[in-house]
Amino acid sequence: MTSRTVLGRGHEGVGAGATGFSSAAALKSVLKSWEERLQAVRDECEQLQGNLLTVAKEMGESETAVKASLKGVHVPGKADEKR
């Protein structure tokens, strides 16, 4: 269940029970505003998802390349101390 669904369910029946009251119009306006905000957040998350996946792929490829380039580097260890 999405946050928009929960928000919509929370407002069900408000219009029918408050016909003629200015608060009903205000609540409807608030609901619309929140629905628009939630949609904007969803859109931004979808855009970020693609960007973050691209960065993760590039970082993984960089890490693999660095590991491969370091394979030929000799790092002295305890075995070298005994020589």
N, CA, C and O atoms as a MOPAC input file, in Angstrom:
PM7 MOZYME 1SCF
protein

 N      0.85000 1    -1.15900 1     0.00000 1
 C      0.00000 1     0.00000 1     0.00000 1
 C      0.90800 1     1.23800 1     0.00000 1
 O      1.83400 1     1.33900 1     0.80500 1
 N      0.63800 1     2.15100 1    -0.88800 1
 C      1.45400 1     3.36000 1    -0.98000 1
 C      0.94600 1     4.43700 1    -0.02900 1
 O     -0.17900 1     4.37200 1     0.46700 1
 N      1.79000 1     5.41400 1     0.21000 1
 C      1.39400 1     6.52700 1     1.08500 1
 C      0.23200 1     7.31000 1     0.47900 1
 O     -0.61500 1     7.83500 1     1.20200 1
 N      0.19900 1     7.38600 1    -0.84900 1
 C     -0.91600 1     8.09300 1    -1.49700 1
 C     -2.22800 1     7.34600 1    -1.27500 1
 O     -3.27200 1     7.97300 1    -1.09400 1
 N     -2.18500 1     6.02200 1    -1.28500 1
 C     -3.38800 1     5.22800 1    -1.04200 1
 C     -3.89400 1     5.45700 1     0.37800 1
 O     -5.08600 1     5.66500 1     0.60100 1
 N     -2.96900 1     5.41500 1     1.33100 1
 C     -3.33700 1     5.62600 1     2.73400 1
 C     -3.90900 1     7.02900 1     2.92000 1
 O     -4.90900 1     7.21200 1     3.61300 1
 N     -3.27900 1     8.00200 1     2.30700 1
 C     -3.75900 1     9.38100 1     2.40000 1
 C     -5.16700 1     9.50400 1     1.82200 1
 O     -6.03500 1    10.14400 1     2.41600 1
 N     -5.38400 1     8.89700 1     0.67700 1
 C     -6.70400 1     8.93900 1     0.04200 1
 C     -7.76900 1     8.27600 1     0.89000 1
 O     -8.88300 1     8.78500 1     1.01500 1
 N     -7.42000 1     7.12500 1     1.47900 1
 C     -8.39100 1     6.41800 1     2.33400 1
 C     -8.74200 1     7.23400 1     3.56800 1
 O     -9.87200 1     7.18300 1     4.05200 1
 N     -7.78100 1     7.97700 1     4.07000 1
 C     -8.02900 1     8.81900 1     5.24200 1
 C     -9.00200 1     9.95000 1     4.95700 1
 O     -9.59900 1    10.51000 1     5.87500 1
 N     -9.15900 1    10.28200 1     3.68700 1
 C    -10.05300 1    11.37500 1     3.30000 1
 C    -11.38300 1    10.87700 1     2.73400 1
 O    -12.24300 1    11.68100 1     2.37600 1
 N    -11.55400 1     9.55900 1     2.65400 1
 C    -12.80700 1     9.02200 1     2.10600 1
 C    -13.99300 1     9.45400 1     2.96500 1
 O    -13.93300 1     9.40000 1     4.19300 1
 N    -15.03700 1     9.86900 1     2.32900 1
 C    -16.26600 1    10.22500 1     3.03100 1
 C    -16.27500 1    11.60900 1     3.65000 1
 O    -17.31300 1    12.05600 1     4.13700 1
 N    -15.15400 1    12.29100 1     3.64100 1
 C    -15.09500 1    13.62100 1     4.25600 1
 C    -16.01400 1    14.58400 1     3.52300 1
 O    -16.74300 1    15.35000 1     4.15400 1
 N    -15.98700 1    14.55100 1     2.21200 1
 C    -16.81600 1    15.47100 1     1.42500 1
 C    -18.29300 1    15.27600 1     1.67300 1
 O    -19.04000 1    16.24800 1     1.78900 1
 N    -18.72700 1    14.01800 1     1.75600 1
 C    -20.15300 1    13.73400 1     1.94600 1
 C    -20.63800 1    14.16900 1     3.32500 1
 O    -21.76700 1    14.63700 1     3.47500 1
 N    -19.79000 1    14.01200 1     4.31600 1
 C    -20.19800 1    14.34900 1     5.67600 1
 C    -20.05600 1    15.81600 1     6.01300 1
 O    -20.53600 1    16.27000 1     7.05200 1
 N    -19.39700 1    16.55900 1     5.13700 1
 C    -19.14200 1    17.96500 1     5.45800 1
 C    -19.59600 1    18.89600 1     4.33700 1
 O    -19.05700 1    19.99100 1     4.17700 1
 N    -20.57800 1    18.46200 1     3.57000 1
 C    -21.07600 1    19.27600 1     2.46000 1
 C    -21.50800 1    20.64600 1     2.96000 1
 O    -22.24100 1    20.76300 1     3.94200 1
 N    -21.04400 1    21.67500 1     2.27000 1
 C    -21.41800 1    23.03600 1     2.62900 1
 C    -20.46300 1    23.70800 1     3.59400 1
 O    -20.53800 1    24.92300 1     3.77800 1
 N    -19.58500 1    22.96900 1     4.20400 1
 C    -18.62000 1    23.56300 1     5.13300 1
 C    -17.35900 1    23.97200 1     4.37700 1
 O    -16.90000 1    23.26100 1     3.48300 1
 N    -16.81600 1    25.11000 1     4.74000 1
 C    -15.58300 1    25.56400 1     4.07900 1
 C    -14.41100 1    24.65200 1     4.42300 1
 O    -13.44800 1    24.55700 1     3.66200 1
 N    -14.49500 1    23.98200 1     5.57000 1
 C    -13.41100 1    23.07600 1     5.95300 1
 C    -13.30000 1    21.90300 1     4.98500 1
 O    -12.20500 1    21.38000 1     4.78300 1
 N    -14.40800 1    21.48100 1     4.38600 1
 C    -14.37000 1    20.37900 1     3.42100 1
 C    -13.56500 1    20.78400 1     2.19600 1
 O    -12.77600 1    19.99200 1     1.68000 1
 N    -13.75800 1    22.00400 1     1.73100 1
 C    -12.98900 1    22.49900 1     0.58200 1
 C    -11.51300 1    22.62200 1     0.94700 1
 O    -10.63800 1    22.31400 1     0.13900 1
 N    -11.24700 1    23.07200 1     2.16200 1
 C     -9.85600 1    23.20600 1     2.61000 1
 C     -9.19000 1    21.84000 1     2.69100 1
 O     -8.04100 1    21.68200 1     2.27800 1
 N     -9.91300 1    20.84700 1     3.22500 1
 C     -9.36200 1    19.49200 1     3.30500 1
 C     -9.07600 1    18.92700 1     1.92100 1
 O     -8.05600 1    18.27000 1     1.71300 1
 N     -9.96800 1    19.17900 1     0.98500 1
 C     -9.76900 1    18.70300 1    -0.38300 1
 C     -8.52900 1    19.35600 1    -0.99400 1
 O     -7.75900 1    18.70500 1    -1.70100 1
 N     -8.34700 1    20.63500 1    -0.71800 1
 C     -7.17600 1    21.36300 1    -1.20900 1
 C     -5.88900 1    20.80400 1    -0.60300 1
 O     -4.88300 1    20.64700 1    -1.29600 1
 N     -5.93000 1    20.50700 1     0.68600 1
 C     -4.76600 1    19.93200 1     1.36600 1
 C     -4.44900 1    18.55200 1     0.79300 1
 O     -3.28600 1    18.22500 1     0.55700 1
 N     -5.47900 1    17.75200 1     0.57300 1
 C     -5.28200 1    16.42100 1    -0.01100 1
 C     -4.61200 1    16.53100 1    -1.37200 1
 O     -3.64700 1    15.81900 1    -1.65200 1
 N     -5.11200 1    17.40800 1    -2.20700 1
 C     -4.53700 1    17.59300 1    -3.55000 1
 C     -3.08000 1    18.02400 1    -3.44700 1
 O     -2.23000 1    17.53500 1    -4.19100 1
 N     -2.79500 1    18.93500 1    -2.53100 1
 C     -1.43100 1    19.42200 1    -2.34200 1
 C     -0.49300 1    18.28600 1    -1.93500 1
 O      0.61400 1    18.16500 1    -2.46100 1
 N     -0.94800 1    17.45200 1    -0.99100 1
 C     -0.11500 1    16.32900 1    -0.55200 1
 C      0.06200 1    15.29100 1    -1.65200 1
 O      1.14100 1    14.71600 1    -1.79400 1
 N     -0.97100 1    15.04900 1    -2.41800 1
 C     -0.85100 1    14.10300 1    -3.53200 1
 C      0.18700 1    14.59300 1    -4.53800 1
 O      0.97200 1    13.80100 1    -5.05900 1
 N      0.19200 1    15.89100 1    -4.80800 1
 C      1.17400 1    16.46000 1    -5.73800 1
 C      2.58700 1    16.35300 1    -5.17500 1
 O      3.53000 1    16.04700 1    -5.90500 1
 N      2.73200 1    16.60300 1    -3.88500 1
 C      4.05400 1    16.49800 1    -3.25000 1
 C      4.56900 1    15.06500 1    -3.28900 1
 O      5.73100 1    14.81800 1    -3.60900 1
 N      3.69000 1    14.12900 1    -2.96100 1
 C      4.09600 1    12.72500 1    -2.97500 1
 C      4.47000 1    12.26800 1    -4.37900 1
 O      5.40600 1    11.48600 1    -4.54200 1
 N      3.76200 1    12.73900 1    -5.38300 1
 C      4.10500 1    12.39600 1    -6.76500 1
 C      5.47000 1    12.97800 1    -7.13500 1
 O      6.25900 1    12.32400 1    -7.81600 1
 N      5.74700 1    14.19600 1    -6.69100 1
 C      7.04700 1    14.81700 1    -6.96400 1
 C      8.17900 1    14.02400 1    -6.31000 1
 O      9.24300 1    13.84700 1    -6.90300 1
 N      7.94400 1    13.55000 1    -5.08900 1
 C      8.94200 1    12.72700 1    -4.39900 1
 C      9.15800 1    11.42300 1    -5.16000 1
 O     10.29700 1    10.99800 1    -5.35400 1
 N      8.07800 1    10.79300 1    -5.58800 1
 C      8.18500 1     9.54400 1    -6.35100 1
 C      8.98200 1     9.76900 1    -7.63900 1
 O      9.85300 1     8.97000 1    -7.98300 1
 N      8.68000 1    10.85600 1    -8.34400 1
 C      9.39500 1    11.16500 1    -9.58800 1
 C     10.88600 1    11.35800 1    -9.33000 1
 O     11.72300 1    10.86000 1   -10.08400 1
 N     11.21200 1    12.08100 1    -8.26400 1
 C     12.61800 1    12.31800 1    -7.94300 1
 C     13.32300 1    11.01300 1    -7.57500 1
 O     14.46200 1    10.79000 1    -7.98300 1
 N     12.66300 1    10.16500 1    -6.81900 1
 C     13.25100 1     8.87600 1    -6.44600 1
 C     13.51300 1     8.01600 1    -7.68000 1
 O     14.54600 1     7.35300 1    -7.76800 1
 N     12.59500 1     8.02600 1    -8.61700 1
 C     12.79200 1     7.25500 1    -9.84500 1
 C     13.98900 1     7.77700 1   -10.62600 1
 O     14.75200 1     6.99100 1   -11.18900 1
 N     14.16100 1     9.08900 1   -10.66600 1
 C     15.31200 1     9.66900 1   -11.35800 1
 C     16.60000 1     9.30000 1   -10.62100 1
 O     17.58500 1     8.91400 1   -11.25100 1
 N     16.59700 1     9.41600 1    -9.31000 1
 C     17.78000 1     9.08600 1    -8.52300 1
 C     18.14800 1     7.61500 1    -8.64600 1
 O     19.33000 1     7.27300 1    -8.64800 1
 N     17.16600 1     6.75500 1    -8.74800 1
 C     17.43200 1     5.32700 1    -8.86100 1
 C     18.35000 1     5.05100 1   -10.04900 1
 O     19.33900 1     4.33000 1    -9.91800 1
 N     18.02800 1     5.61300 1   -11.18800 1
 C     18.85500 1     5.40600 1   -12.37400 1
 C     20.26000 1     5.94900 1   -12.18900 1
 O     21.23900 1     5.29500 1   -12.54800 1
 N     20.35600 1     7.14500 1   -11.63000 1
 C     21.66800 1     7.75400 1   -11.39300 1
 C     22.49200 1     6.94100 1   -10.40100 1
 O     23.68500 1     6.72400 1   -10.61300 1
 N     21.86000 1     6.49100 1    -9.32300 1
 C     22.57900 1     5.71800 1    -8.31200 1
 C     23.02800 1     4.36400 1    -8.84900 1
 O     24.12000 1     3.90300 1    -8.51800 1
 N     22.21000 1     3.72600 1    -9.66500 1
 C     22.61200 1     2.45800 1   -10.27000 1
 C     23.80000 1     2.65200 1   -11.20300 1
 O     24.69800 1     1.81200 1   -11.25000 1
 N     23.80900 1     3.74600 1   -11.94000 1
 C     24.93300 1     4.04900 1   -12.82800 1
 C     26.21500 1     4.24500 1   -12.02500 1
 O     27.26400 1     3.71000 1   -12.38400 1
 N     26.13000 1     5.01300 1   -10.94100 1
 C     27.30400 1     5.25500 1   -10.09700 1
 C     27.79700 1     3.94900 1    -9.48100 1
 O     29.00300 1     3.70300 1    -9.44900 1
 N     26.89600 1     3.11800 1    -8.99700 1
 C     27.28500 1     1.84300 1    -8.39200 1
 C     28.02100 1     0.96900 1    -9.40500 1
 O     29.02500 1     0.33900 1    -9.07300 1
 N     27.52800 1     0.93200 1   -10.62200 1
 C     28.17000 1     0.13900 1   -11.67800 1
 C     29.56900 1     0.67700 1   -11.96000 1
 O     30.52700 1    -0.09100 1   -12.05800 1
 N     29.68500 1     2.00100 1   -12.09000 1
 C     30.98700 1     2.60900 1   -12.36500 1
 C     31.96700 1     2.38000 1   -11.21600 1
 O     33.14600 1     2.11300 1   -11.45100 1
 N     31.48700 1     2.48100 1    -9.97200 1
 C     32.35700 1     2.25100 1    -8.81300 1
 C     32.83600 1     0.80300 1    -8.78000 1
 O     34.00000 1     0.53400 1    -8.48000 1
 N     31.94200 1    -0.12100 1    -9.08700 1
 C     32.32200 1    -1.53100 1    -9.12600 1
 C     33.36600 1    -1.79600 1   -10.19100 1
 O     34.31400 1    -2.54700 1    -9.96100 1
 N     33.20300 1    -1.18700 1   -11.35400 1
 C     34.17400 1    -1.35400 1   -12.43200 1
 C     35.51400 1    -0.73400 1   -12.05000 1
 O     36.56400 1    -1.29600 1   -12.35800 1
 N     35.48800 1     0.41400 1   -11.38700 1
 C     36.73000 1     1.06600 1   -10.94400 1
 C     37.44800 1     0.20500 1    -9.91800 1
 O     38.66700 1     0.04400 1    -9.97600 1
 N     36.69200 1    -0.34700 1    -8.98300 1
 C     37.29000 1    -1.18900 1    -7.95200 1
 C     37.95400 1    -2.41200 1    -8.57400 1
 O     39.05500 1    -2.79500 1    -8.17900 1
 N     37.28900 1    -3.01700 1    -9.53600 1
 C     37.84800 1    -4.18100 1   -10.22400 1
 C     39.13200 1    -3.80000 1   -10.95100 1
 O     40.11400 1    -4.54200 1   -10.90900 1
 N     39.12900 1    -2.65700 1   -11.61100 1
 C     40.31700 1    -2.19900 1   -12.34300 1
 C     41.47500 1    -1.90800 1   -11.39100 1
 O     42.62100 1    -2.24300 1   -11.69400 1
 N     41.19200 1    -1.29000 1   -10.24800 1
 C     42.24500 1    -0.98700 1    -9.27700 1
 C     42.82300 1    -2.27700 1    -8.71600 1
 O     44.04200 1    -2.40700 1    -8.60900 1
 N     41.97800 1    -3.22600 1    -8.35900 1
 C     42.46300 1    -4.50900 1    -7.84300 1
 C     43.36100 1    -5.18900 1    -8.85900 1
 O     44.41300 1    -5.72300 1    -8.50700 1
 N     42.95100 1    -5.17200 1   -10.11400 1
 C     43.74300 1    -5.80700 1   -11.16800 1
 C     45.08900 1    -5.10600 1   -11.33000 1
 O     46.10600 1    -5.76600 1   -11.54300 1
 N     45.10600 1    -3.79100 1   -11.23100 1
 C     46.36000 1    -3.05600 1   -11.41200 1
 C     47.31100 1    -3.25900 1   -10.23700 1
 O     48.52100 1    -3.09700 1   -10.39500 1
 N     46.79200 1    -3.60700 1    -9.07100 1
 C     47.63800 1    -3.79900 1    -7.89300 1
 C     48.15500 1    -5.22400 1    -7.74700 1
 O     48.98500 1    -5.48400 1    -6.87600 1
 N     47.69500 1    -6.13500 1    -8.56300 1
 C     48.13300 1    -7.53000 1    -8.44800 1
 C     49.63700 1    -7.67400 1    -8.63200 1
 O     50.25000 1    -8.55500 1    -8.03000 1
 N     50.23100 1    -6.83400 1    -9.44300 1
 C     51.66600 1    -6.92900 1    -9.70000 1
 C     52.52700 1    -6.21000 1    -8.67700 1
 O     53.75300 1    -6.26300 1    -8.77300 1
 N     51.93300 1    -5.54500 1    -7.70800 1
 C     52.68800 1    -4.79500 1    -6.70300 1
 C     53.04800 1    -5.72600 1    -5.55600 1
 O     52.18200 1    -6.39300 1    -4.98900 1
 N     54.34400 1    -5.76500 1    -5.21400 1
 C     54.79500 1    -6.60200 1    -4.10100 1
 C     54.73000 1    -5.78900 1    -2.81400 1
 O     55.28600 1    -4.69300 1    -2.73600 1
 N     54.05900 1    -6.32300 1    -1.81700 1
 C     53.96200 1    -5.68400 1    -0.51000 1
 C     54.74400 1    -6.53800 1     0.46900 1
 O     54.41000 1    -7.70400 1     0.67900 1
 N     55.78600 1    -5.97200 1     1.07300 1
 C     56.58500 1    -6.76100 1     2.01200 1
 C     55.73200 1    -7.23800 1     3.18400 1
 O     54.86600 1    -6.51800 1     3.68000 1
 N     55.99700 1    -8.45400 1     3.60900 1
 C     55.26800 1    -9.01500 1     4.73600 1
 C     56.22000 1    -9.68400 1     5.69500 1
 O     57.43200 1    -9.48600 1     5.60600 1
 N     55.69600 1   -10.46900 1     6.60800 1
 C     56.51800 1   -11.14000 1     7.62000 1
 C     57.52500 1   -12.09400 1     6.98800 1
 O     58.63200 1   -12.24700 1     7.50500 1
 N     57.17000 1   -12.72800 1     5.89900 1
 C     58.09400 1   -13.64900 1     5.23100 1
 C     59.33400 1   -12.90600 1     4.75400 1
 O     60.42200 1   -13.48100 1     4.75400 1
 N     59.20500 1   -11.65600 1     4.35100 1
 C     60.34700 1   -10.86600 1     3.88900 1
 C     61.26100 1   -10.47500 1     5.04800 1
 O     62.45800 1   -10.28000 1     4.83700 1
 N     60.73600 1   -10.35600 1     6.25400 1
 C     61.53700 1    -9.97300 1     7.41700 1
 C     62.53600 1   -11.06000 1     7.78200 1
 O     63.59300 1   -10.76000 1     8.33800 1
 N     62.22400 1   -12.31700 1     7.48100 1
 C     63.08000 1   -13.44600 1     7.84500 1
 C     64.25900 1   -13.58900 1     6.89400 1
 O     65.18100 1   -14.34900 1     7.19000 1
 N     64.26600 1   -12.90700 1     5.79000 1
 C     65.35300 1   -13.04800 1     4.80400 1
 C     66.59600 1   -12.39300 1     5.26900 1
 O     67.60600 1   -12.41600 1     4.56600 1

